Amino acid sequence: MFEKEKMHKYGIINAVIKMATVKRQYELSDKEWERIKDLLPSDKLEKQGRPPKPNWDMLNAILWIARIGAAWRDMPERYGPWETVYTRFQKWEEQHVFEEIFSILSIDADYQDLSLDSTSIKAHEHSAGAKKGL
């Protein structure tokens, strides 16, 4: 193999490896994960069979769905089968896991930069309570 072809081949391989390890902006950082990992049910295998997907990956997939607003079936393949993620989401929802995470994280939330602007909230014309036809 020529030197230029080797460099090109290994450059592509390194780029693919780097892409696989890069965290996306909507995924949890290591610091965020450390704060909530103990609030999630164990992802250790309790029965025989295929080992479950790690909670970190499942939560990142759920965050992707929440952030993008896409259908479950449109979830990227890097998170695994959408059915697996949806099943974990349902299980956690039934166990009120998200409520617990929210309540724990909201205790020390920083509301300093929180701002709501009523001019950006659009209401339907009938929501004002006026009688129709006047």
Backbone hydrogen bonds, N-H to C=O, Kabsch-Sander energy under -0.5 kcal/mol:
donor,donor_aa,acceptor,acceptor_aa,energy
6,K,2,F,-2.2
7,M,3,E,-2.5
8,H,4,K,-2.2
9,K,5,E,-2.7
10,Y,6,K,-2.9
11,G,7,M,-2.0
12,I,8,H,-2.0
13,I,9,K,-2.0
14,N,10,Y,-2.5
15,A,11,G,-2.0
16,V,12,I,-2.4
17,I,13,I,-2.4
18,K,14,N,-2.4
19,M,15,A,-2.5
20,A,16,V,-2.0
21,T,17,I,-1.1
21,T,18,K,-0.5
22,V,18,K,-1.0
27,E,24,R,-1.6
33,W,29,S,-2.5
34,E,30,D,-2.2
35,R,31,K,-1.2
36,I,32,E,-1.1
36,I,33,W,-0.6
37,K,33,W,-2.3
39,L,36,I,-2.0
40,L,36,I,-0.6
40,L,37,K,-0.8
58,M,54,P,-2.1
59,L,55,N,-3.1
60,N,56,W,-2.2
61,A,57,D,-2.0
62,I,58,M,-2.2
63,L,59,L,-2.6
64,W,60,N,-1.9
65,I,61,A,-2.1
66,A,62,I,-2.4
67,R,63,L,-2.7
68,I,64,W,-2.9
69,G,65,I,-2.4
74,D,71,A,-1.5
75,M,72,W,-1.7
79,Y,76,P,-1.5
80,G,77,E,-2.0
84,T,81,P,-0.5
85,V,81,P,-1.6
86,Y,82,W,-2.8
87,T,83,E,-2.4
88,R,84,T,-2.1
89,F,85,V,-2.6
90,Q,86,Y,-2.7
91,K,87,T,-2.3
92,W,88,R,-2.6
93,E,89,F,-2.5
94,E,90,Q,-2.5
95,Q,91,K,-1.5
96,H,93,E,-1.3
97,V,92,W,-2.5
100,E,96,H,-1.8
101,I,97,V,-2.4
102,F,98,F,-2.5
103,S,99,E,-2.5
104,I,100,E,-2.3
105,L,101,I,-2.7
106,S,102,F,-2.0
107,I,103,S,-0.6
107,I,104,I,-0.8
108,D,104,I,-0.5
109,A,106,S,-1.0
111,Y,109,A,-0.8
114,L,111,Y,-1.3
118,S,116,L,-0.6
120,S,117,D,-1.8
121,I,118,S,-1.1
122,K,120,S,-0.7
127,S,124,H,-1.9
128,A,125,E,-0.8
129,G,126,H,-1.1
134,L,131,K,-1.0
